[in-house]
Amino acid sequence: MADKTHKMLQMVLDGQASIRKDIKNLDIKLNNKIDEVEERLTKRIDKIGLAVARLEDDTPTITEFEK
């Protein structure tokens, strides 16, 4: 009887260890994905900011526009 209980307890512990490993791997993958998205968004925002800055430089002032 004790042998069956030991085996059952060992199966539960092995399952728990497996779940922890899966969660840790998922956490690592998710962090990498977030870093990739953040990098892409940062590049995109930089491009948009540069485009706006250039557009702002080309925009006539009020006095130039009124002439």
C-alpha positions in Angstrom: 0.0 0.0 0.0 2.8 2.4 0.9 4.5 1.6 -2.4 1.4 2.7 -4.4 1.1 5.8 -2.4 4.7 6.6 -3.0 4.3 6.1 -6.7 1.2 8.3 -6.8 2.9 11.0 -4.9 6.0 10.8 -7.2 3.7 11.1 -10.2 2.1 14.3 -8.7 5.5 15.8 -8.0 6.8 14.9 -11.5 3.7 16.6 -13.0 4.2 19.7 -10.9 7.9 19.9 -11.9 6.8 19.5 -15.6 4.3 22.3 -15.2 6.8 24.6 -13.6 9.3 23.9 -16.4 6.6 24.7 -19.0 5.6 27.9 -17.3 9.3 29.0 -17.1 9.8 28.3 -20.8 6.6 30.2 -21.6 7.7 33.1 -19.5 11.0 33.3 -21.4 9.3 33.1 -24.8 6.8 35.7 -23.8 9.5 38.1 -22.6 11.4 37.6 -25.8 8.2 38.3 -27.8 7.5 41.5 -25.8 11.1 42.7 -26.4 10.7 42.1 -30.2 7.4 44.0 -30.3 8.8 46.8 -28.2 11.8 47.2 -30.5 9.5 47.2 -33.6 7.2 49.8 -32.1 10.2 52.0 -31.0 11.6 51.9 -34.5 8.1 52.8 -35.9 7.6 55.6 -33.4 11.1 57.0 -34.3 10.3 57.0 -38.0 6.9 58.7 -37.4 8.6 61.3 -35.1 11.3 62.0 -37.8 8.6 62.3 -40.5 6.6 64.8 -38.3 9.8 66.8 -37.6 10.6 67.0 -41.2 7.0 68.0 -42.1 7.1 70.6 -39.3 10.3 72.1 -40.8 8.7 72.4 -44.2 5.5 73.9 -42.9 5.3 77.7 -43.6 4.9 80.0 -40.6 1.8 82.1 -40.2 3.3 85.2 -41.7 4.7 83.2 -44.7 1.3 81.6 -45.2 -0.6 84.9 -45.1 1.7 86.4 -47.8 
